[in-house]
Amino acid sequence: MIGERADALSLECYVIGGWVRDLLLERQSKDIDVVVVGSGIKLAEAFAQSLGKGTHLSVFRSFGTAQVKKGTIEVEFVGARKESYHRESRNPIVEDGTLEDDQNRRDFTINALAICLNKERYGEMLDPFGGVEDLHARIIRTPLDPDITFSDDPLRMMRAIRFATQLNFNILPETFDAISRNRERIRIIAKERIADELQKIMRSERPSRGWQLLDRSGLLDIIFPELSALKGVDTREGKGHKDVFLHTMKVLDNVAAESDNVWLRWAALLHDIGKPRTKQWEEGTGWTFKNHNYIGAKMLPSIFKRLKLPLNEHLDYVRKLVDLHMRPIHLVEDTVTDSAVRRLLFEAGDDIDDLMTLCNADITSRNEQKVKRYQDNYSLVRQKMVELEERDRIRNFQPPVMGDEIMQVFSLPPCSLVGELKSAVKDAILDGIIPNEHDAALAYVKKIAAEKGL
Ligand code: CTP
């Protein structure tokens, strides 16, 4: 239908970019981009008219683009263009161009493929840079000199790494070297756009690939120095600690294999972020990272802010998991007491299963016996959790005796004593002194109040 409209207007038009790439890769693709040699807006207007009622047309005259939406269909129209950029800004100087000019200015050969929509040449593939071959060989390569392509739009360095991760492709060595050379240019890119690429890396099947490529290219140092700081091993008196970056990569992939929850994946990436700041050599003990979970959790708000990740419940969730990630291991190192399990259930609430997924993923030792021992102990913890949860319903703990009732029974005004009595009840339940029930809790409050002379 687009082709017919274009023929009627004597305009050449092509479907181009991601849609063609995904068609050949048999991947689902959402947006269709159509490039028109001439006015994209004119063709969009004609196409929108032919779709009839319920069609939404948005025209962006200053960009020479237009978007047509009807139901789930979304087509972007743009005039073919030649583009070049100023070195210090991302504002391009745009001129009308041929299809080839338009393909030249695109990021990768696999994203520069075009299929003709005009009737006479319908379905003809225009592939001037060997994009189809690169798709088969699973290669990311720029159509032009990579220094030009990346310098024109430095976000493309992130995109190269993101596509390599998402599609499990390799970046051509010359292309990769250009990313390293141009890495400083990433600083001119808006953080939100970088964050979008990072999220796409995190949603991939094996996100560690992306982070490792970011590291090898030198981009990681610039965009996420705290993660870079996890790299390396110090040795003293023949004792080295593990490389926290490599360990983190394994934990991240382990979690990704178990869960699509992108925030659980972030928690895996960040679980040991506090280690470099807490690292100490202690005579007789060796390397220690005391309170790294707590310090790591405290680092997260500023990291999220700088990376432009959301400062909402997702941050709270990641912070909670990072803070609690050592608890199950401490639990199994001592004897697994009911009261410690109840306290963990109380603090983790509904995120307890995610926490246990993270902790299981955190076992990356190569010593099989050790792995088995930890896994068995975790199974024991899980079993205890189920038993205690059934009995005591700690996960979404609601105090069985409310402040209002306490005030009424003891004729108290709102005061700190009410809070103290409530918290004594909570502790007694978590410690297993009383069951999580109203009457038992009230009797307990009365007992304590009597001891306090009330
Ligand atoms: N493009 C580009 N340089 C960019 C962004 C986009 O050359 N920095 C071109 C590519 O040809 C790309 C097309 O514009 O295929 C559409 O871009 P976009 O929708 O951002 O990406 P897709 O390739 O469709 O992939 P995805 O939807 O996974 O982001």
Residues whose N, C-alpha, C, O or C-beta is under 5 A from the ligand:
A	BS01	CTP	G17 G18 R105 R106 D107 N111 A112 D153 L155 R156
